[in-house]
Amino acid sequence: MYCLNIVLDNFKQAWWQKICNSGTLCTYKYLKTSLSIEAYLDSLPKKLRKAMSQLRLSSHSLYVETGRYTRQRIDRSQRYCTSQGIEDEFHFVIKCPIYKHKRKNCIKSFYIRRPSMQKFVELMTLCNRTVIKNLSTYICQAFVLRNSLIVT
């Protein structure tokens, strides 16, 4: 049993080190602090689970991700939303005025007033089923709205 614990500890350390050294897992490293299954995976229907997973894993079309793949790569600090904030997950969920009306219906005002990364992480890692469902509903609706506004 002792050897198994050592192997597991070494694996966890290597896993965490890879996350911390990655230039692409900026949000993920704040949200995924333990090697365990996340509460939202068991409590959401497929459509909402997919939206939440895409946001948490940066597997989405927000400009913070797509800007890195343009022909002339855009510096992360210049990947702006149309509202002039850097279009990352924090901006998308908490700050962007484009989604204000959708956010108001799904996210408690505590997280929106005087937004901070700490509040964002707290919101994204809560285990309350109602909060998770409301948040993932917002994410899903905001993705749909964003995609309808983007001209390809």
N, CA, C and O atoms as a GROMACS GRO file, in nm:
protein
  608
    1MET      N    1   0.082  -0.119   0.000
    1MET     CA    2   0.000   0.000   0.000
    1MET      C    3   0.086   0.126   0.000
    1MET      O    4   0.053   0.225  -0.066
    2TYR      N    5   0.196   0.122   0.073
    2TYR     CA    6   0.287   0.235   0.082
    2TYR      C    7   0.341   0.272  -0.056
    2TYR      O    8   0.347   0.391  -0.090
    3CYS      N    9   0.380   0.173  -0.136
    3CYS     CA   10   0.432   0.198  -0.272
    3CYS      C   11   0.326   0.260  -0.362
    3CYS      O   12   0.356   0.348  -0.442
    4LEU      N   13   0.202   0.215  -0.348
    4LEU     CA   14   0.093   0.271  -0.427
    4LEU      C   15   0.073   0.419  -0.394
    4LEU      O   16   0.050   0.500  -0.484
    5ASN      N   17   0.083   0.454  -0.267
    5ASN     CA   18   0.070   0.594  -0.227
    5ASN      C   19   0.182   0.679  -0.285
    5ASN      O   20   0.159   0.793  -0.326
    6ILE      N   21   0.302   0.626  -0.289
    6ILE     CA   22   0.416   0.700  -0.345
    6ILE      C   23   0.394   0.722  -0.494
    6ILE      O   24   0.418   0.832  -0.545
    7VAL      N   25   0.351   0.619  -0.565
    7VAL     CA   26   0.326   0.629  -0.708
    7VAL      C   27   0.216   0.732  -0.735
    7VAL      O   28   0.229   0.815  -0.825
    8LEU      N   29   0.109   0.725  -0.658
    8LEU     CA   30  -0.002   0.819  -0.674
    8LEU      C   31   0.042   0.962  -0.644
    8LEU      O   32   0.006   1.055  -0.717
    9ASP      N   33   0.119   0.981  -0.539
    9ASP     CA   34   0.170   1.115  -0.507
    9ASP      C   35   0.260   1.169  -0.618
    9ASP      O   36   0.251   1.286  -0.654
   10ASN      N   37   0.346   1.084  -0.671
   10ASN     CA   38   0.434   1.126  -0.781
   10ASN      C   39   0.353   1.163  -0.905
   10ASN      O   40   0.383   1.262  -0.972
   11PHE      N   41   0.250   1.084  -0.934
   11PHE     CA   42   0.164   1.114  -1.048
   11PHE      C   43   0.095   1.248  -1.031
   11PHE      O   44   0.092   1.330  -1.122
   12LYS      N   45   0.038   1.271  -0.910
   12LYS     CA   46  -0.032   1.397  -0.883
   12LYS      C   47   0.063   1.516  -0.894
   12LYS      O   48   0.025   1.621  -0.948
   13GLN      N   49   0.185   1.502  -0.845
   13GLN     CA   50   0.282   1.611  -0.854
   13GLN      C   51   0.319   1.640  -0.999
   13GLN      O   52   0.328   1.756  -1.039
   14ALA      N   53   0.340   1.536  -1.077
   14ALA     CA   54   0.372   1.554  -1.219
   14ALA      C   55   0.255   1.617  -1.294
   14ALA      O   56   0.274   1.705  -1.377
   15TRP      N   57   0.133   1.571  -1.264
   15TRP     CA   58   0.011   1.626  -1.325
   15TRP      C   59  -0.001   1.774  -1.294
   15TRP      O   60  -0.024   1.855  -1.383
   16TRP      N   61   0.014   1.810  -1.167
   16TRP     CA   62   0.000   1.950  -1.126
   16TRP      C   63   0.111   2.036  -1.187
   16TRP      O   64   0.086   2.150  -1.227
   17GLN      N   65   0.231   1.983  -1.194
   17GLN     CA   66   0.343   2.057  -1.253
   17GLN      C   67   0.317   2.087  -1.402
   17GLN      O   68   0.345   2.197  -1.448
   18LYS      N   69   0.263   1.990  -1.474
   18LYS     CA   70   0.230   2.012  -1.616
   18LYS      C   71   0.124   2.120  -1.632
   18LYS      O   72   0.133   2.203  -1.723
   19ILE      N   73   0.024   2.120  -1.546
   19ILE     CA   74  -0.081   2.221  -1.551
   19ILE      C   75  -0.022   2.360  -1.524
   19ILE      O   76  -0.050   2.456  -1.596
   20CYS      N   77   0.059   2.370  -1.420
   20CYS     CA   78   0.116   2.499  -1.382
   20CYS      C   79   0.212   2.554  -1.488
   20CYS      O   80   0.222   2.675  -1.505
   21ASN      N   81   0.281   2.468  -1.559
   21ASN     CA   82   0.377   2.511  -1.660
   21ASN      C   83   0.315   2.533  -1.797
   21ASN      O   84   0.382   2.582  -1.888
   22SER      N   85   0.189   2.499  -1.813
   22SER     CA   86   0.122   2.514  -1.941
   22SER      C   87   0.086   2.660  -1.966
   22SER      O   88   0.042   2.730  -1.875
   23GLY      N   89   0.104   2.704  -2.087
   23GLY     CA   90   0.064   2.839  -2.125
   23GLY      C   91  -0.080   2.845  -2.171
   23GLY      O   92  -0.133   2.954  -2.194
   24THR      N   93  -0.144   2.731  -2.186
   24THR     CA   94  -0.280   2.729  -2.239
   24THR      C   95  -0.386   2.691  -2.137
   24THR      O   96  -0.505   2.696  -2.168
   25LEU      N   97  -0.348   2.654  -2.018
   25LEU     CA   98  -0.446   2.610  -1.918
   25LEU      C   99  -0.464   2.715  -1.808
   25LEU      O  100  -0.471   2.682  -1.690
   26CYS      N  101  -0.472   2.840  -1.849
   26CYS     CA  102  -0.477   2.951  -1.753
   26CYS      C  103  -0.595   2.941  -1.658
   26CYS      O  104  -0.577   2.955  -1.537
   27THR      N  105  -0.714   2.919  -1.708
   27THR     CA  106  -0.832   2.910  -1.622
   27THR      C  107  -0.839   2.775  -1.553
   27THR      O  108  -0.874   2.766  -1.436
   28TYR      N  109  -0.807   2.671  -1.625
   28TYR     CA  110  -0.815   2.535  -1.573
   28TYR      C  111  -0.735   2.520  -1.444
   28TYR      O  112  -0.781   2.452  -1.351
   29LYS      N  113  -0.617   2.581  -1.435
   29LYS     CA  114  -0.534   2.564  -1.316
   29LYS      C  115  -0.597   2.628  -1.192
   29LYS      O  116  -0.564   2.589  -1.080
   30TYR      N  117  -0.686   2.724  -1.211
   30TYR     CA  118  -0.757   2.782  -1.097
   30TYR      C  119  -0.875   2.695  -1.054
   30TYR      O  120  -0.910   2.689  -0.937
   31LEU      N  121  -0.934   2.627  -1.151
   31LEU     CA  122  -1.056   2.551  -1.124
   31LEU      C  123  -1.032   2.407  -1.083
   31LEU      O  124  -1.110   2.350  -1.007
   32LYS      N  125  -0.926   2.349  -1.132
   32LYS     CA  126  -0.900   2.207  -1.107
   32LYS      C  127  -0.782   2.194  -1.012
   32LYS      O  128  -0.667   2.188  -1.054
   33THR      N  129  -0.813   2.188  -0.883
   33THR     CA  130  -0.706   2.183  -0.784
   33THR      C  131  -0.686   2.044  -0.724
   33THR      O  132  -0.590   2.022  -0.650
   34SER      N  133  -0.776   1.951  -0.755
   34SER     CA  134  -0.759   1.815  -0.706
   34SER      C  135  -0.792   1.717  -0.818
   34SER      O  136  -0.870   1.747  -0.909
   35LEU      N  137  -0.732   1.603  -0.808
   35LEU     CA  138  -0.752   1.499  -0.909
   35LEU      C  139  -0.874   1.416  -0.868
   35LEU      O  140  -0.862   1.307  -0.812
   36SER      N  141  -0.992   1.471  -0.896
   36SER     CA  142  -1.118   1.405  -0.861
   36SER      C  143  -1.225   1.447  -0.961
   36SER      O  144  -1.209   1.544  -1.034
   37ILE      N  145  -1.334   1.372  -0.962
   37ILE     CA  146  -1.443   1.402  -1.053
   37ILE      C  147  -1.516   1.528  -1.006
   37ILE      O  148  -1.536   1.548  -0.886
   38GLU      N  149  -1.554   1.613  -1.100
   38GLU     CA  150  -1.621   1.738  -1.066
   38GLU      C  151  -1.771   1.715  -1.049
   38GLU      O  152  -1.830   1.631  -1.116
   39ALA      N  153  -1.830   1.790  -0.957
   39ALA     CA  154  -1.972   1.773  -0.923
   39ALA      C  155  -2.065   1.794  -1.042
   39ALA      O  156  -2.167   1.726  -1.054
   40TYR      N  157  -2.030   1.886  -1.131
   40TYR     CA  158  -2.120   1.916  -1.243
   40TYR      C  159  -2.133   1.800  -1.341
   40TYR      O  160  -2.232   1.791  -1.414
   41LEU      N  161  -2.037   1.711  -1.344
   41LEU     CA  162  -2.041   1.600  -1.440
   41LEU      C  163  -2.155   1.502  -1.411
   41LEU      O  164  -2.208   1.439  -1.503
   42ASP      N  165  -2.193   1.490  -1.286
   42ASP     CA  166  -2.301   1.398  -1.249
   42ASP      C  167  -2.437   1.464  -1.238
   42ASP      O  168  -2.539   1.395  -1.228
   43SER      N  169  -2.441   1.597  -1.240
   43SER     CA  170  -2.568   1.662  -1.208
   43SER      C  171  -2.633   1.739  -1.323
   43SER      O  172  -2.741   1.796  -1.306
   44LEU      N  173  -2.570   1.741  -1.439
   44LEU     CA  174  -2.624   1.820  -1.549
   44LEU      C  175  -2.664   1.735  -1.668
   44LEU      O  176  -2.603   1.631  -1.694
   45PRO      N  177  -2.767   1.779  -1.741
   45PRO     CA  178  -2.798   1.712  -1.868
   45PRO      C  179  -2.686   1.738  -1.968
   45PRO      O  180  -2.608   1.831  -1.952
   46LYS      N  181  -2.679   1.656  -2.071
   46LYS     CA  182  -2.569   1.657  -2.166
   46LYS      C  183  -2.538   1.796  -2.224
   46LYS      O  184  -2.422   1.836  -2.228
   47LYS      N  185  -2.639   1.868  -2.268
   47LYS     CA  186  -2.617   1.999  -2.332
   47LYS      C  187  -2.550   2.097  -2.236
   47LYS      O  188  -2.457   2.168  -2.276
   48LEU      N  189  -2.596   2.102  -2.113
   48LEU     CA  190  -2.539   2.193  -2.014
   48LEU      C  191  -2.401   2.147  -1.968
   48LEU      O  192  -2.312   2.229  -1.946
   49ARG      N  193  -2.384   2.017  -1.953
   49ARG     CA  194  -2.254   1.960  -1.914
   49ARG      C  195  -2.149   1.992  -2.020
   49ARG      O  196  -2.035   2.024  -1.987
   50LYS      N  197  -2.189   1.984  -2.146
   50LYS     CA  198  -2.096   2.014  -2.256
   50LYS      C  199  -2.052   2.161  -2.251
   50LYS      O  200  -1.934   2.190  -2.265
   51ALA      N  201  -2.148   2.252  -2.232
   51ALA     CA  202  -2.114   2.395  -2.226
   51ALA      C  203  -2.021   2.425  -2.109
   51ALA      O  204  -1.922   2.497  -2.125
   52MET      N  205  -2.051   2.369  -1.993
   52MET     CA  206  -1.967   2.390  -1.875
   52MET      C  207  -1.828   2.332  -1.897
   52MET      O  208  -1.728   2.396  -1.864
   53SER      N  209  -1.820   2.213  -1.953
   53SER     CA  210  -1.690   2.150  -1.979
   53SER      C  211  -1.608   2.231  -2.078
   53SER      O  212  -1.488   2.250  -2.059
   54GLN      N  213  -1.671   2.278  -2.183
   54GLN     CA  214  -1.599   2.358  -2.283
   54GLN      C  215  -1.539   2.483  -2.220
   54GLN      O  216  -1.425   2.519  -2.249
   55LEU      N  217  -1.616   2.548  -2.136
   55LEU     CA  218  -1.564   2.669  -2.072
   55LEU      C  219  -1.450   2.636  -1.977
   55LEU      O  220  -1.346   2.702  -1.980
   56ARG      N  221  -1.468   2.536  -1.893
   56ARG     CA  222  -1.365   2.501  -1.794
   56ARG      C  223  -1.236   2.454  -1.860
   56ARG      O  224  -1.126   2.479  -1.809
   57LEU      N  225  -1.248   2.385  -1.972
   57LEU     CA  226  -1.131   2.328  -2.038
   57LEU      C  227  -1.072   2.416  -2.149
   57LEU      O  228  -0.978   2.377  -2.217
   58SER      N  229  -1.129   2.536  -2.166
   58SER     CA  230  -1.087   2.629  -2.273
   58SER      C  231  -1.102   2.566  -2.411
   58SER      O  232  -1.022   2.591  -2.501
   59SER      N  233  -1.204   2.485  -2.426
   59SER     CA  234  -1.235   2.422  -2.553
   59SER      C  235  -1.354   2.494  -2.616
   59SER      O  236  -1.459   2.435  -2.640
   60HIS      N  237  -1.335   2.622  -2.640
   60HIS     CA  238  -1.443   2.709  -2.686
   60HIS      C  239  -1.390   2.806  -2.789
   60HIS      O  240  -1.272   2.800  -2.826
   61SER      N  241  -1.476   2.894  -2.836
   61SER     CA  242  -1.434   2.988  -2.940
   61SER      C  243  -1.418   3.131  -2.888
   61SER      O  244  -1.424   3.226  -2.965
   62LEU      N  245  -1.399   3.146  -2.756
   62LEU     CA  246  -1.370   3.280  -2.705
   62LEU      C  247  -1.236   3.326  -2.762
   62LEU      O  248  -1.148   3.245  -2.791
   63TYR      N  249  -1.224   3.455  -2.779
   63TYR     CA  250  -1.108   3.510  -2.848
   63TYR      C  251  -0.976   3.482  -2.776
   63TYR      O  252  -0.870   3.481  -2.839
   64VAL      N  253  -0.981   3.459  -2.644
   64VAL     CA  254  -0.859   3.426  -2.572
   64VAL      C  255  -0.796   3.298  -2.628
   64VAL      O  256  -0.675   3.280  -2.622
   65GLU      N  257  -0.880   3.209  -2.682
   65GLU     CA  258  -0.829   3.086  -2.744
   65GLU      C  259  -0.807   3.101  -2.894
   65GLU      O  260  -0.701   3.067  -2.945
   66THR      N  261  -0.907   3.151  -2.964
   66THR     CA  262  -0.896   3.158  -3.110
   66THR      C  263  -0.788   3.257  -3.154
   66THR      O  264  -0.730   3.242  -3.262
   67GLY      N  265  -0.759   3.358  -3.072
   67GLY     CA  266  -0.655   3.455  -3.106
   67GLY      C  267  -0.516   3.396  -3.114
   67GLY      O  268  -0.428   3.452  -3.180
   68ARG      N  269  -0.495   3.284  -3.049
   68ARG     CA  270  -0.363   3.221  -3.052
   68ARG      C  271  -0.341   3.144  -3.183
   68ARG      O  272  -0.227   3.111  -3.218
   69TYR      N  273  -0.451   3.116  -3.256
   69TYR     CA  274  -0.440   3.036  -3.377
   69TYR      C  275  -0.454   3.115  -3.506
   69TYR      O  276  -0.455   3.057  -3.615
   70THR      N  277  -0.464   3.246  -3.497
   70THR     CA  278  -0.475   3.327  -3.618
   70THR      C  279  -0.342   3.326  -3.692
   70THR      O  280  -0.237   3.293  -3.636
   71ARG      N  281  -0.348   3.363  -3.818
   71ARG     CA  282  -0.227   3.362  -3.901
   71ARG      C  283  -0.114   3.442  -3.835
   71ARG      O  284   0.000   3.397  -3.828
   72GLN      N  285  -0.149   3.560  -3.788
   72GLN     CA  286  -0.052   3.639  -3.712
   72GLN      C  287  -0.098   3.636  -3.567
   72GLN      O  288  -0.184   3.713  -3.526
   73ARG      N  289  -0.039   3.547  -3.491
   73ARG     CA  290  -0.080   3.524  -3.353
   73ARG      C  291  -0.093   3.656  -3.277
   73ARG      O  292  -0.004   3.742  -3.282
   74ILE      N  293  -0.203   3.670  -3.206
   74ILE     CA  294  -0.230   3.791  -3.130
   74ILE      C  295  -0.191   3.766  -2.984
   74ILE      O  296  -0.226   3.663  -2.927
   75ASP      N  297  -0.118   3.859  -2.927
   75ASP     CA  298  -0.077   3.848  -2.787
   75ASP      C  299  -0.200   3.836  -2.698
   75ASP      O  300  -0.302   3.901  -2.723
   76ARG      N  301  -0.192   3.754  -2.595
   76ARG     CA  302  -0.306   3.728  -2.506
   76ARG      C  303  -0.366   3.858  -2.453
   76ARG      O  304  -0.488   3.870  -2.440
   77SER      N  305  -0.283   3.954  -2.422
   77SER     CA  306  -0.331   4.081  -2.366
   77SER      C  307  -0.405   4.167  -2.468
   77SER      O  308  -0.461   4.270  -2.432
   78GLN      N  309  -0.406   4.125  -2.595
   78GLN     CA  310  -0.473   4.201  -2.701
   78GLN      C  311  -0.595   4.128  -2.759
   78GLN      O  312  -0.651   4.174  -2.859
   79ARG      N  313  -0.635   4.019  -2.700
   79ARG     CA  314  -0.748   3.940  -2.752
   79ARG      C  315  -0.879   3.992  -2.694
   79ARG      O  316  -0.938   3.930  -2.605
   80TYR      N  317  -0.922   4.105  -2.745
   80TYR     CA  318  -1.036   4.178  -2.690
   80TYR      C  319  -1.171   4.129  -2.738
   80TYR      O  320  -1.188   4.084  -2.852
   81CYS      N  321  -1.266   4.139  -2.648
   81CYS     CA  322  -1.408   4.124  -2.677
   81CYS      C  323  -1.453   4.257  -2.739
   81CYS      O  324  -1.381   4.356  -2.729
   82THR      N  325  -1.568   4.259  -2.801
   82THR     CA  326  -1.618   4.384  -2.857
   82THR      C  327  -1.644   4.489  -2.750
   82THR      O  328  -1.654   4.608  -2.781
   83SER      N  329  -1.654   4.446  -2.624
   83SER     CA  330  -1.676   4.541  -2.514
   83SER      C  331  -1.543   4.589  -2.454
   83SER      O  332  -1.543   4.656  -2.351
   84GLN      N  333  -1.432   4.556  -2.517
   84GLN     CA  334  -1.298   4.602  -2.482
   84GLN      C  335  -1.229   4.532  -2.366
   84GLN      O  336  -1.118   4.572  -2.331
   85GLY      N  337  -1.288   4.432  -2.308
   85GLY     CA  338  -1.216   4.352  -2.209
   85GLY      C  339  -1.153   4.234  -2.282
   85GLY      O  340  -1.197   4.197  -2.391
   86ILE      N  341  -1.050   4.175  -2.223
   86ILE     CA  342  -0.991   4.056  -2.283
   86ILE      C  343  -1.097   3.947  -2.275
   86ILE      O  344  -1.147   3.917  -2.166
   87GLU      N  345  -1.129   3.887  -2.388
   87GLU     CA  346  -1.238   3.788  -2.392
   87GLU      C  347  -1.186   3.652  -2.344
   87GLU      O  348  -1.159   3.562  -2.422
   88ASP      N  349  -1.175   3.642  -2.212
   88ASP     CA  350  -1.141   3.514  -2.150
   88ASP      C  351  -1.262   3.463  -2.072
   88ASP      O  352  -1.368   3.524  -2.074
   89GLU      N  353  -1.244   3.352  -2.004
   89GLU     CA  354  -1.355   3.289  -1.934
   89GLU      C  355  -1.411   3.379  -1.823
   89GLU      O  356  -1.533   3.387  -1.805
   90PHE      N  357  -1.324   3.445  -1.750
   90PHE     CA  358  -1.366   3.536  -1.644
   90PHE      C  359  -1.453   3.648  -1.700
   90PHE      O  360  -1.561   3.676  -1.647
   91HIS      N  361  -1.406   3.711  -1.806
   91HIS     CA  362  -1.480   3.820  -1.869
   91HIS      C  363  -1.616   3.770  -1.920
   91HIS      O  364  -1.718   3.835  -1.900
   92PHE      N  365  -1.615   3.656  -1.985
   92PHE     CA  366  -1.735   3.597  -2.043
   92PHE      C  367  -1.841   3.567  -1.938
   92PHE      O  368  -1.959   3.597  -1.958
   93VAL      N  369  -1.800   3.509  -1.826
   93VAL     CA  370  -1.897   3.467  -1.724
   93VAL      C  371  -1.938   3.583  -1.633
   93VAL      O  372  -2.056   3.594  -1.598
   94ILE      N  373  -1.846   3.668  -1.595
   94ILE     CA  374  -1.872   3.766  -1.489
   94ILE      C  375  -1.888   3.910  -1.537
   94ILE      O  376  -1.969   3.984  -1.482
   95LYS      N  377  -1.813   3.951  -1.638
   95LYS     CA  378  -1.804   4.094  -1.666
   95LYS      C  379  -1.869   4.145  -1.793
   95LYS      O  380  -1.923   4.256  -1.794
   96CYS      N  381  -1.868   4.069  -1.900
   96CYS     CA  382  -1.906   4.121  -2.031
   96CYS      C  383  -2.048   4.178  -2.031
   96CYS      O  384  -2.144   4.108  -1.999
   97PRO      N  385  -2.062   4.306  -2.068
   97PRO     CA  386  -2.195   4.370  -2.067
   97PRO      C  387  -2.290   4.313  -2.174
   97PRO      O  388  -2.411   4.329  -2.163
   98ILE      N  389  -2.238   4.248  -2.274
   98ILE     CA  390  -2.321   4.190  -2.379
   98ILE      C  391  -2.417   4.085  -2.322
   98ILE      O  392  -2.529   4.070  -2.371
   99TYR      N  393  -2.375   4.014  -2.219
   99TYR     CA  394  -2.454   3.905  -2.163
   99TYR      C  395  -2.520   3.943  -2.030
   99TYR      O  396  -2.568   3.856  -1.957
  100LYS      N  397  -2.522   4.072  -1.999
  100LYS     CA  398  -2.572   4.120  -1.870
  100LYS      C  399  -2.713   4.069  -1.839
  100LYS      O  400  -2.738   4.022  -1.728
  101HIS      N  401  -2.803   4.077  -1.935
  101HIS     CA  402  -2.942   4.035  -1.909
  101HIS      C  403  -2.953   3.885  -1.885
  101HIS      O  404  -3.035   3.842  -1.804
  102LYS      N  405  -2.873   3.806  -1.952
  102LYS     CA  406  -2.875   3.661  -1.931
  102LYS      C  407  -2.811   3.626  -1.796
  102LYS      O  408  -2.861   3.541  -1.723
  103ARG      N  409  -2.702   3.693  -1.766
  103ARG     CA  410  -2.629   3.669  -1.641
  103ARG      C  411  -2.718   3.702  -1.520
  103ARG      O  412  -2.718   3.629  -1.421
  104LYS      N  413  -2.792   3.810  -1.530
  104LYS     CA  414  -2.877   3.857  -1.421
  104LYS      C  415  -2.978   3.751  -1.378
  104LYS      O  416  -3.010   3.741  -1.259
  105ASN      N  417  -3.028   3.672  -1.472
  105ASN     CA  418  -3.127   3.570  -1.443
  105ASN      C  419  -3.068   3.441  -1.386
  105ASN      O  420  -3.140   3.360  -1.327
  106CYS      N  421  -2.938   3.422  -1.402
  106CYS     CA  422  -2.879   3.292  -1.366
  106CYS      C  423  -2.774   3.297  -1.256
  106CYS      O  424  -2.749   3.196  -1.190
  107ILE      N  425  -2.712   3.412  -1.236
  107ILE     CA  426  -2.599   3.421  -1.142
  107ILE      C  427  -2.632   3.522  -1.033
  107ILE      O  428  -2.679   3.632  -1.062
  108LYS      N  429  -2.608   3.485  -0.909
  108LYS     CA  430  -2.634   3.575  -0.797
  108LYS      C  431  -2.551   3.702  -0.811
  108LYS      O  432  -2.437   3.699  -0.858
  109SER      N  433  -2.610   3.813  -0.771
  109SER     CA  434  -2.545   3.944  -0.786
  109SER      C  435  -2.415   3.954  -0.708
  109SER      O  436  -2.328   4.034  -0.743
  110PHE      N  437  -2.399   3.875  -0.603
  110PHE     CA  438  -2.274   3.875  -0.527
  110PHE      C  439  -2.153   3.854  -0.616
  110PHE      O  440  -2.049   3.917  -0.597
  111TYR      N  441  -2.166   3.766  -0.713
  111TYR     CA  442  -2.053   3.732  -0.801
  111TYR      C  443  -2.030   3.838  -0.908
  111TYR      O  444  -1.920   3.849  -0.963
  112ILE      N  445  -2.133   3.916  -0.937
  112ILE     CA  446  -2.126   4.014  -1.046
  112ILE      C  447  -2.082   4.151  -0.994
  112ILE      O  448  -2.005   4.221  -1.060
  113ARG      N  449  -2.132   4.189  -0.876
  113ARG     CA  450  -2.090   4.317  -0.817
  113ARG      C  451  -1.943   4.307  -0.777
  113ARG      O  452  -1.900   4.209  -0.717
  114ARG      N  453  -1.870   4.408  -0.811
  114ARG     CA  454  -1.726   4.411  -0.782
  114ARG      C  455  -1.662   4.276  -0.813
  114ARG      O  456  -1.615   4.206  -0.723
  115PRO      N  457  -1.660   4.240  -0.941
  115PRO     CA  458  -1.610   4.108  -0.981
  115PRO      C  459  -1.462   4.091  -0.950
  115PRO      O  460  -1.384   4.185  -0.954
  116SER      N  461  -1.427   3.968  -0.919
  116SER     CA  462  -1.287   3.934  -0.893
  116SER      C  463  -1.263   3.790  -0.938
  116SER      O  464  -1.356   3.712  -0.954
  117MET      N  465  -1.137   3.759  -0.957
  117MET     CA  466  -1.102   3.622  -0.995
  117MET      C  467  -1.139   3.525  -0.882
  117MET      O  468  -1.179   3.411  -0.908
  118GLN      N  469  -1.126   3.570  -0.760
  118GLN     CA  470  -1.162   3.485  -0.646
  118GLN      C  471  -1.310   3.449  -0.650
  118GLN      O  472  -1.346   3.333  -0.627
  119LYS      N  473  -1.397   3.545  -0.678
  119LYS     CA  474  -1.541   3.518  -0.688
  119LYS      C  475  -1.571   3.426  -0.806
  119LYS      O  476  -1.656   3.338  -0.796
  120PHE      N  477  -1.502   3.448  -0.916
  120PHE     CA  478  -1.520   3.364  -1.035
  120PHE      C  479  -1.485   3.219  -1.003
  120PHE      O  480  -1.561   3.128  -1.035
  121VAL      N  481  -1.371   3.197  -0.941
  121VAL     CA  482  -1.328   3.061  -0.906
  121VAL      C  483  -1.427   2.999  -0.808
  121VAL      O  484  -1.462   2.882  -0.822
  122GLU      N  485  -1.470   3.075  -0.710
  122GLU     CA  486  -1.568   3.024  -0.614
  122GLU      C  487  -1.696   2.980  -0.686
  122GLU      O  488  -1.747   2.871  -0.661
  123LEU      N  489  -1.746   3.065  -0.774
  123LEU     CA  490  -1.868   3.034  -0.849
  123LEU      C  491  -1.850   2.908  -0.933
  123LEU      O  492  -1.936   2.820  -0.935
  124MET      N  493  -1.739   2.900  -1.003
  124MET     CA  494  -1.715   2.788  -1.095
  124MET      C  495  -1.688   2.656  -1.022
  124MET      O  496  -1.695   2.550  -1.084
  125THR      N  497  -1.657   2.661  -0.894
  125THR     CA  498  -1.623   2.538  -0.822
  125THR      C  499  -1.726   2.501  -0.714
  125THR      O  500  -1.705   2.406  -0.639
  126LEU      N  501  -1.836   2.575  -0.706
  126LEU     CA  502  -1.940   2.540  -0.610
  126LEU      C  503  -2.000   2.404  -0.643
  126LEU      O  504  -2.004   2.364  -0.759
  127CYS      N  505  -2.046   2.334  -0.542
  127CYS     CA  506  -2.105   2.201  -0.561
  127CYS      C  507  -2.257   2.200  -0.549
  127CYS      O  508  -2.318   2.094  -0.563
  128ASN      N  509  -2.317   2.313  -0.525
  128ASN     CA  510  -2.462   2.324  -0.513
  128ASN      C  511  -2.527   2.297  -0.649
  128ASN      O  512  -2.496   2.366  -0.747
  129ARG      N  513  -2.614   2.199  -0.657
  129ARG     CA  514  -2.675   2.158  -0.784
  129ARG      C  515  -2.752   2.271  -0.852
  129ARG      O  516  -2.746   2.284  -0.975
  130THR      N  517  -2.823   2.351  -0.775
  130THR     CA  518  -2.900   2.461  -0.833
  130THR      C  519  -2.807   2.566  -0.893
  130THR      O  520  -2.831   2.614  -1.003
  131VAL      N  521  -2.703   2.599  -0.822
  131VAL     CA  522  -2.606   2.698  -0.871
  131VAL      C  523  -2.538   2.645  -0.997
  131VAL      O  524  -2.521   2.718  -1.094
  132ILE      N  525  -2.498   2.520  -0.995
  132ILE     CA  526  -2.433   2.459  -1.111
  132ILE      C  527  -2.525   2.461  -1.232
  132ILE      O  528  -2.483   2.495  -1.343
  133LYS      N  529  -2.651   2.426  -1.211
  133LYS     CA  530  -2.747   2.424  -1.322
  133LYS      C  531  -2.770   2.565  -1.377
  133LYS      O  532  -2.770   2.585  -1.498
  134ASN      N  533  -2.788   2.662  -1.289
  134ASN     CA  534  -2.809   2.800  -1.333
  134ASN      C  535  -2.686   2.854  -1.406
  134ASN      O  536  -2.699   2.919  -1.510
  135LEU      N  537  -2.569   2.828  -1.352
  135LEU     CA  538  -2.446   2.874  -1.415
  135LEU      C  539  -2.426   2.811  -1.552
  135LEU      O  540  -2.394   2.880  -1.649
  136SER      N  541  -2.446   2.681  -1.562
  136SER     CA  542  -2.427   2.614  -1.691
  136SER      C  543  -2.534   2.656  -1.791
  136SER      O  544  -2.509   2.659  -1.912
  137THR      N  545  -2.654   2.687  -1.743
  137THR     CA  546  -2.759   2.740  -1.830
  137THR      C  547  -2.715   2.875  -1.887
  137THR      O  548  -2.729   2.900  -2.007
  138TYR      N  549  -2.662   2.960  -1.801
  138TYR     CA  550  -2.610   3.089  -1.847
  138TYR      C  551  -2.500   3.069  -1.952
  138TYR      O  552  -2.502   3.132  -2.057
  139ILE      N  553  -2.405   2.982  -1.923
  139ILE     CA  554  -2.292   2.958  -2.015
  139ILE      C  555  -2.344   2.912  -2.150
  139ILE      O  556  -2.301   2.960  -2.254
  140CYS      N  557  -2.437   2.818  -2.148
  140CYS     CA  558  -2.495   2.766  -2.272
  140CYS      C  559  -2.565   2.877  -2.350
  140CYS      O  560  -2.542   2.892  -2.470
  141GLN      N  561  -2.649   2.955  -2.284
  141GLN     CA  562  -2.722   3.063  -2.350
  141GLN      C  563  -2.626   3.172  -2.401
  141GLN      O  564  -2.646   3.226  -2.510
  142ALA      N  565  -2.525   3.204  -2.323
  142ALA     CA  566  -2.429   3.307  -2.363
  142ALA      C  567  -2.347   3.261  -2.484
  142ALA      O  568  -2.317   3.341  -2.572
  143PHE      N  569  -2.310   3.133  -2.488
  143PHE     CA  570  -2.240   3.079  -2.606
  143PHE      C  571  -2.328   3.093  -2.731
  143PHE      O  572  -2.280   3.134  -2.836
  144VAL      N  573  -2.455   3.059  -2.718
  144VAL     CA  574  -2.547   3.070  -2.831
  144VAL      C  575  -2.558   3.214  -2.877
  144VAL      O  576  -2.549   3.242  -2.996
  145LEU      N  577  -2.577   3.306  -2.783
  145LEU     CA  578  -2.585   3.448  -2.817
  145LEU      C  579  -2.456   3.496  -2.882
  145LEU      O  580  -2.460   3.565  -2.984
  146ARG      N  581  -2.344   3.460  -2.825
  146ARG     CA  582  -2.214   3.501  -2.881
  146ARG      C  583  -2.199   3.451  -3.024
  146ARG      O  584  -2.158   3.527  -3.112
  147ASN      N  585  -2.231   3.326  -3.046
  147ASN     CA  586  -2.217   3.268  -3.180
  147ASN      C  587  -2.310   3.336  -3.281
  147ASN      O  588  -2.276   3.346  -3.398
  148SER      N  589  -2.426   3.383  -3.236
  148SER     CA  590  -2.518   3.452  -3.327
  148SER      C  591  -2.469   3.594  -3.360
  148SER      O  592  -2.506   3.651  -3.463
  149LEU      N  593  -2.386   3.652  -3.272
  149LEU     CA  594  -2.336   3.786  -3.293
  149LEU      C  595  -2.207   3.791  -3.374
  149LEU      O  596  -2.175   3.894  -3.434
  150ILE      N  597  -2.134   3.681  -3.377
  150ILE     CA  598  -2.007   3.675  -3.446
  150ILE      C  599  -2.031   3.659  -3.596
  150ILE      O  600  -2.103   3.569  -3.638
  151VAL      N  601  -1.972   3.746  -3.675
  151VAL     CA  602  -1.981   3.737  -3.821
  151VAL      C  603  -1.862   3.655  -3.870
  151VAL      O  604  -1.747   3.689  -3.843
  152THR      N  605  -1.891   3.549  -3.941
  152THR     CA  606  -1.781   3.465  -3.991
  152THR      C  607  -1.740   3.502  -4.130
  152THR      O  608  -1.648   3.440  -4.185
   0.00000   0.00000   0.00000
